[in-house]
Structure formats: C-alpha cells, structure tokens
Amino acid sequence: MAGETVLVTGASGFIGSTLVRLLLGRGYNVHAGVLNPDDRAETEHLLALAAGAGEGRLRIFRGDLLDGAALMDAARGCSGVFHLASPCIVDAVSDPQKQLIVPAVEGTLNVLRAAKEAGSVRRVVVTSSSSAIMPSPGWPAGEVRDERCWTDIDHCEKNGVWYPVSKTLAEKAAWKFAEENGLDVVVINPMSVLGPIIPPTINSSMSVLLRLLQGCTEEYKDIWMGAVHVEDVALAHLLVFENPSASGRHICAESINHLSDFAAKLTELYPSYKVPKFPKDTQPGLVRAEAEVASKKLVALGLQFRHLEKIIRDAVESLKSRGYIS
C-alpha cells in the first residue's frame, strides 16, 4: 500500500521499469535492484521515473543475484519483494548451466533468503514465465493449459531448449523454499511481454516481434503461448501483492494463441512489413483460449487485459520511436 517500501529485482529491465513506474505512481517507496549501480544504462531511466515522484522515493541497490549479502541489504526494511531478475535467452546458449540455470535457480533462492532474513517482508511475488508451463507434450490433448501444467524438463533437455528449463527449475525451487520456510510466495507466469519500451535496450519478446517485422520465419514452437501488454504484467504483480487472497501461480496473458495468430494480426495492422505467413498451428497441441479462461485468476482479481491490437500497436510504435524499425 502507499507509503510501504518494496524491493524490485531486475528493476532496470523491460517489466521491471514498468513496475517501478507503477509502484511510484501508487505511492510506494522502491528499492531498485540492478546488476551494476554504476552503469548509467541501468539507472538513468529509473532515476528519470523517480524525478517527479518525490525525493527519496527510489533508491538504487546492487542486485546481483549471486551476491546474497547485497540482496539482503536491498531487502532490509521492505514489506514486499518483487523478484523479476533472471537471465532470458531464447536463442542457443553455449553453457546452459552458467548462462541460465545457475543464476535463475540460485538467484531466486538468494532473493527468497534475503526476504526471509529481512524479517519485515510479508509477501514475495516471483516472476516466472509461460516457459515454466510449456513445452509440455504430455498435457491432455484438447485441454486448455492452466496453472496445473508444468514444462517437461526431460523434453527440453533432449531438444536443447534451455530457457524453459531455467524458469521451471527456478519456480519449483521457489515453491519448495516457501513451503519449507513459511514464506508467503505468489507467482506470475507471463507470456510474451510486449509494449512501450522504457529501458535503453529491448527484451527477448520485443526482439521476437522485431524479427517478425523483419521477415524471420522461426516458429518458436517450444515457447510461444501468446502475448500480453507490459503494463498488464506490471499491474498483475501489484494485484497479487495487494490481495491477501491471491495464492499459487497466475497465468498472465491476453489470450492463449499460436504465433501464427499473432503474425496474422500483425500483418493486418502493419501490411507494409514483410511478416511471414505460418501454418495455422505453429505450437503443436496448443489449445486457444481467451483471457477469461487462460488468465481467469487474474481476471477474478480485477485485471482487464488490453486486447491484442492495442498490444501490437503500442509495441510496434515504440520500436519505431526508438529507431529499431522505420
């Protein structure tokens, strides 16, 4: 609530920056965890967000996920923690353990340890991903995926799909820690997050959009479950933090759909770009669903998702304004 102090890890990122802006606008004080506080690319846009919020409302902290002492310092005096920081690489990686799995899993545990050690944290909101839900080839055919569904780690390892492995292991580690230590944890599982860019760089989902606009034919069959507006993702985090009744996992998406559906809408709205055509079903076995079904837990908390057209327009226009496309 207004006046409370909360920690946001990964505060300089795409979702993190939007969440910081929302929190400041709602009257929270924010401890912003960033990898390197001396890097202006990580801090300038955050300080700009805080400029009109009032002196002292935003403090920058070192948020290296593998530095437990720094995380404990950042969590001290906070009533809530939003853990967003995690490496996101959807392309091939040379060392999955070092690049993805260790920072995701150990980083999450370090954040939870810091929250418990702080003694004042009443709830931790962990940002997981739809990549902790699929690929899940064993899910019953014809059934919409929901919060009961988990990514098949063996399938991912056999196929060299490492990002879903990292997110799944990190989320499962969070639930285990919460149960063993009596820590109140809730989880948000966003899908492909798109929208206005605040940081100086773009996230992986916006990179996928950019590639589509440039004619990339990659189908992302193992990770795509649909799109969601970055501002809806930020609001989802706040809703589950402020509502004591919120519990468990929360799928966060405008709808569950195929990359082919998204590409067709993108072509309809921006026909001048060379967006490729895809087969009807780019994600084998994925059942389509609107937000009322896919994200019913967040809808019940009052979240009204922005529609796909709004998501695409805001994202594409932001890419234009930043000079990524003409």
C-alpha positions in Angstrom: 0.0 0.0 0.0 1.0 3.7 -0.4 4.0 4.5 1.9 5.3 1.0 2.0 8.8 0.1 0.8 9.3 -2.7 -1.6 12.3 -4.3 -3.4 12.2 -4.9 -7.2 14.9 -7.1 -8.5 15.7 -6.7 -12.2 14.3 -3.1 -11.9 16.2 -1.8 -14.9 14.6 -4.4 -17.3 11.5 -4.2 -19.5 8.9 -5.4 -17.0 10.9 -4.1 -14.0 11.0 -0.5 -15.2 7.3 -0.5 -15.9 6.6 -2.0 -12.5 8.8 0.7 -10.8 6.8 3.4 -12.6 3.5 1.8 -11.4 4.7 1.4 -7.8 6.0 5.0 -7.6 2.7 6.2 -9.1 0.8 4.3 -6.4 2.8 5.9 -3.6 5.2 3.1 -2.8 8.9 3.6 -2.0 11.1 1.4 -4.2 14.4 -0.3 -3.6 15.5 -0.9 -7.2 17.9 -3.8 -7.6 20.1 -3.6 -10.6 23.2 -5.7 -11.6 25.6 -2.7 -11.7 24.5 0.5 -10.0 27.5 2.3 -11.6 26.2 1.6 -15.1 24.1 4.6 -16.3 22.3 2.4 -18.8 20.8 0.5 -15.9 20.0 3.5 -13.7 19.3 6.7 -15.8 15.8 5.7 -16.9 14.9 4.6 -13.4 16.1 7.9 -11.9 14.1 9.7 -14.6 11.0 7.8 -13.5 11.6 8.9 -9.9 12.2 12.6 -10.7 8.6 13.6 -10.3 7.8 11.1 -7.5 9.4 12.9 -4.6 12.9 12.9 -3.1 14.0 9.6 -1.6 11.2 7.5 -3.1 13.6 5.5 -5.2 16.9 4.0 -4.0 19.2 2.1 -6.3 20.8 -1.1 -4.9 23.2 -3.7 -6.2 21.0 -6.6 -7.2 23.5 -9.2 -8.4 21.5 -12.5 -7.9 24.6 -14.4 -6.9 25.6 -11.8 -4.2 23.5 -12.8 -1.2 24.8 -10.0 1.0 23.9 -7.3 -1.5 20.4 -8.7 -1.8 19.9 -8.8 2.0 21.0 -5.1 2.1 18.4 -4.3 -0.6 15.6 -6.2 1.1 16.2 -4.6 4.5 13.2 -2.5 5.6 10.9 -3.8 2.8 7.4 -5.1 3.3 7.4 -6.8 -0.1 9.7 -8.2 -2.7 9.1 -8.4 -6.5 11.6 -10.8 -7.9 11.9 -10.2 -11.7 15.6 -10.6 -12.4 16.5 -13.7 -14.3 18.5 -14.3 -17.5 16.3 -14.5 -20.6 18.0 -16.1 -23.7 15.7 -17.8 -26.1 18.4 -18.4 -28.7 21.1 -21.1 -28.5 23.4 -21.0 -25.5 26.9 -22.4 -25.1 26.8 -23.1 -21.4 23.2 -23.5 -20.1 24.2 -24.0 -16.5 26.3 -20.9 -16.3 24.3 -18.6 -18.6 20.7 -19.6 -17.5 20.2 -22.3 -14.9 22.5 -21.3 -12.0 21.6 -17.6 -12.0 17.9 -18.4 -12.3 17.7 -21.0 -9.6 20.4 -19.8 -7.1 19.4 -16.2 -7.8 15.8 -17.0 -6.9 16.9 -18.8 -3.7 19.2 -15.9 -2.7 16.3 -13.4 -3.1 14.0 -15.6 -1.0 16.7 -16.0 1.7 17.1 -12.2 1.7 13.3 -11.7 2.0 13.2 -14.2 5.0 16.2 -12.6 6.6 14.8 -9.1 6.4 12.0 -10.1 8.8 9.6 -7.4 7.5 8.6 -8.9 4.2 5.0 -10.1 4.2 4.9 -11.4 0.6 7.2 -12.2 -2.3 6.0 -12.0 -5.9 8.1 -14.2 -8.1 8.1 -13.6 -11.9 8.1 -17.0 -13.5 7.1 -17.5 -17.2 4.8 -19.3 -19.5 8.0 -21.2 -20.3 7.5 -23.0 -16.9 4.2 -24.2 -18.4 5.2 -25.3 -21.9 6.6 -27.2 -23.7 4.5 -29.9 -22.1 3.8 -32.6 -24.7 2.2 -34.8 -22.1 -0.7 -32.4 -21.4 -4.1 -33.9 -22.3 -5.0 -33.3 -26.0 -7.8 -30.7 -26.5 -7.4 -29.3 -23.0 -6.5 -25.6 -22.3 -3.3 -25.3 -20.4 -3.7 -23.8 -16.9 -1.7 -23.3 -13.7 -1.6 -27.1 -13.1 0.6 -27.5 -16.2 4.4 -27.7 -15.9 7.1 -27.7 -18.6 8.6 -31.2 -19.3 12.2 -30.7 -18.4 13.4 -34.0 -19.9 11.8 -33.0 -23.2 13.5 -29.6 -23.1 16.9 -31.1 -22.3 16.7 -33.6 -25.1 15.8 -30.8 -27.5 18.3 -28.2 -26.2 15.6 -25.8 -25.1 17.2 -24.3 -22.1 15.3 -21.2 -21.1 12.2 -23.2 -20.1 14.4 -25.4 -18.0 15.8 -22.5 -16.1 12.4 -20.9 -15.4 10.8 -24.2 -14.4 13.6 -25.2 -12.0 13.7 -21.7 -10.5 9.9 -21.6 -9.9 9.9 -25.1 -8.4 12.8 -24.1 -6.1 10.8 -21.0 -5.0 7.8 -23.2 -4.1 10.0 -25.6 -2.2 11.7 -22.8 -0.3 8.4 -21.2 0.6 6.9 -24.4 1.9 10.0 -25.2 4.0 10.4 -21.7 5.4 6.9 -20.5 5.8 7.4 -17.6 3.4 4.4 -16.2 1.6 5.1 -16.5 -2.2 2.9 -16.0 -5.2 3.9 -16.4 -8.8 3.1 -14.6 -12.0 3.6 -16.6 -15.3 3.6 -14.0 -18.1 3.6 -15.0 -21.7 5.3 -12.9 -24.4 5.5 -9.4 -22.9 5.2 -6.6 -25.4 4.6 -2.8 -25.3 6.2 0.6 -24.7 9.9 0.4 -24.0 11.4 2.3 -21.0 15.0 0.9 -20.8 17.6 1.7 -23.5 17.5 -2.0 -24.7 14.7 -4.3 -25.7 13.7 -7.6 -24.1 13.5 -11.0 -25.7 9.8 -10.9 -26.6 10.2 -7.5 -28.3 13.2 -9.0 -30.2 10.9 -11.7 -31.4 8.4 -9.0 -32.6 11.2 -7.2 -34.3 12.4 -10.3 -36.1 8.9 -11.0 -37.3 8.6 -7.5 -38.7 12.0 -8.1 -40.5 10.7 -11.4 -42.0 12.0 -14.0 -39.6 10.4 -17.4 -40.2 11.3 -19.0 -36.8 8.1 -20.5 -35.3 9.2 -20.6 -31.7 7.1 -23.8 -31.3 8.5 -24.7 -27.9 7.9 -21.3 -26.1 5.1 -19.2 -27.7 1.8 -19.1 -25.8 0.5 -15.7 -26.7 1.1 -12.0 -26.0 0.4 -9.7 -23.0 0.9 -5.9 -22.6 3.8 -5.0 -20.3 1.6 -2.6 -18.3 -0.9 -5.5 -17.6 2.0 -7.6 -16.4 3.1 -4.9 -14.0 -0.4 -4.5 -12.7 -0.8 -8.2 -12.3 2.2 -8.1 -9.9 0.7 -5.3 -7.9 -2.7 -7.1 -7.7 -1.3 -10.3 -6.3 0.8 -8.4 -3.8 -2.0 -6.3 -2.5 -4.7 -9.0 -2.4 -4.2 -11.4 0.5 -6.5 -14.0 -1.1 -4.1 -14.3 -4.1 -2.2 -17.6 -4.0 -0.3 -20.0 -6.2 0.5 -19.5 -9.9 -1.2 -16.9 -12.2 -1.0 -17.2 -15.9 -0.8 -13.7 -17.3 -1.9 -13.3 -21.0 -4.4 -11.5 -23.2 -5.1 -15.0 -24.6 -3.5 -18.3 -25.4 -2.8 -18.4 -29.1 -0.4 -19.5 -31.7 2.4 -17.5 -33.2 0.5 -17.8 -36.5 -2.5 -16.0 -34.9 -0.2 -13.2 -33.7 1.6 -12.9 -37.1 -1.7 -12.7 -39.0 -2.9 -9.8 -36.7 0.5 -8.1 -37.1 0.1 -8.4 -40.9 -3.4 -7.0 -40.8 -2.3 -4.0 -38.7 1.0 -3.3 -40.4 0.8 -4.7 -44.0 3.8 -2.8 -45.2 6.2 -5.0 -43.2 7.4 -8.4 -44.5 5.8 -10.5 -41.8 6.0 -14.2 -42.8 2.9 -16.4 -43.1 2.9 -19.5 -40.9 0.9 -22.8 -40.8 -2.3 -22.4 -38.8 -1.0 -24.2 -35.7 2.6 -23.3 -35.0 2.6 -24.7 -31.5 1.6 -28.4 -31.7 -1.2 -29.3 -29.3 -1.8 -25.8 -28.0 -5.5 -25.1 -27.4 -6.5 -21.4 -27.9 -8.3 -19.6 -25.1 -9.4 -16.0 -24.3 -8.1 -14.2 -21.1 -11.3 -15.1 -19.2 -10.2 -18.8 -19.4 -6.4 -18.5 -19.7 -5.9 -15.9 -17.0 -9.1 -16.4 -15.0 -7.3 -16.0 -11.7 -6.1 -12.5 -12.6 -9.4 -11.6 -14.2 -11.1 -12.5 -10.9 -8.7 -10.1 -9.1 -10.0 -7.3 -11.4 -7.4 -7.2 -14.2 -8.8 -6.2 -17.6 -6.3 -7.2 -20.2 -5.5 -4.9 -23.1 -6.6 -6.5 -26.4 -4.1 -7.9 -29.0 -4.5 -4.9 -31.3 -3.5 -2.5 -28.5 -0.6 -4.7 -27.5 0.8 -4.8 -31.1 0.3 -1.1 -31.8 2.0 0.0 -28.6 4.9 -2.3 -29.2 5.4 -1.5 -32.9 5.1 2.2 -32.3 7.6 2.0 -29.5 10.1 0.1 -31.8 9.6 2.9 -34.3 10.2 5.7 -31.8 13.4 4.0 -30.7 14.7 3.7 -34.2 14.6 -0.1 -34.4 12.4 0.0 -37.4 11.4 2.7 -39.8 
